[in-house]
């Protein structure tokens, strides 16, 4: 059975600094307004390309607004064969309050 893990912003920052992929599943407007620096926005339209190009052995951190939707998405990614999947507890809002300087604006 494929599983994912919960992770707090401190652990997520550490993983990102070691090369983890950060996937943001929020809507396009929210992502364009502000997102975790270096994150990728993935939705139903971009998912096939993302999966085709992804390194399944690379740590993957899934981010939503508050850490609820990312749990379902993280479970999905784990089922797709990703070996090291995390859901960011508190979501982007917790990240933004913890690391405001580690955010950027602009589209994906």
C-alpha positions in Angstrom: 0.0 0.0 0.0 1.4 3.4 -1.0 1.4 6.0 1.7 2.3 9.7 2.3 3.6 11.5 5.3 2.7 14.8 7.0 5.3 17.4 7.1 5.6 20.8 8.7 7.0 23.9 7.0 10.4 23.5 8.7 10.8 20.0 7.4 9.4 21.1 3.9 12.0 23.9 3.7 14.8 21.4 4.5 13.5 18.9 1.9 13.2 21.7 -0.7 16.8 22.8 0.0 17.8 19.2 -0.7 16.0 19.1 -4.1 12.5 18.0 -3.3 9.8 19.0 -5.8 7.1 21.2 -4.3 3.7 20.7 -6.0 1.0 23.4 -5.5 -2.6 22.3 -6.2 -4.3 25.6 -5.6 -6.2 27.5 -8.3 -4.3 29.4 -10.9 -5.1 32.9 -9.5 -4.0 32.0 -6.0 -0.8 30.4 -7.3 0.0 33.5 -9.5 -0.7 35.8 -6.6 1.8 34.1 -4.3 3.3 30.6 -4.0 6.3 28.8 -2.4 9.5 29.8 -4.3 10.3 27.3 -6.9 7.0 25.3 -6.6 5.1 23.9 -9.6 1.4 24.3 -10.0 -0.3 21.0 -11.0 -3.9 20.6 -11.9 -6.0 18.1 -13.9 -4.8 19.6 -17.2 -1.1 19.6 -16.4 -1.1 16.3 -14.4 -0.4 13.9 -17.3 2.7 16.0 -18.4 3.9 16.3 -14.8 3.6 12.5 -14.2 5.4 11.7 -17.5 8.4 13.9 -16.6 8.6 13.3 -12.9 11.3 11.5 -11.1 9.4 9.1 -8.9 12.3 8.7 -6.5 12.5 12.5 -5.9 10.8 13.7 -2.6 7.5 15.3 -3.5 5.8 17.8 -1.2 2.1 18.6 -2.0 0.7 22.0 -1.0 -2.9 23.3 -0.9 -4.5 26.2 1.0 -4.7 24.9 4.5 -3.3 21.3 4.3 -6.6 19.4 3.8 -6.8 18.8 0.0 -3.1 18.1 -0.2 -3.7 14.9 1.8 -5.9 13.4 -1.0 -3.5 14.6 -3.6 -0.5 13.2 -1.8 -2.2 9.8 -1.5 -2.9 10.0 -5.2 0.8 10.7 -6.0 1.9 7.9 -3.7 -0.5 5.5 -5.7 1.1 6.7 -8.9 4.5 5.3 -7.7 6.2 8.3 -6.0 8.3 6.8 -3.3 8.6 9.7 -0.9 5.5 11.9 -0.7 4.5 14.5 1.8 1.5 16.7 2.5 2.3 20.1 4.0 0.5 20.5 7.3 -1.2 23.9 7.4 -0.8 24.3 3.7 0.4 27.4 1.9 -1.1 29.7 4.6 1.1 28.1 7.3 4.2 28.3 5.0 3.5 32.0 4.2 3.3 32.8 7.9 6.4 30.8 8.7 8.6 31.8 5.7 7.2 35.0 4.1 10.5 35.5 2.3 10.3 32.1 0.7 7.4 33.0 -1.5 7.1 34.5 -5.0 4.4 35.7 -7.4 3.9 34.9 -11.0 2.4 32.2 -13.1 3.7 28.7 -13.5 
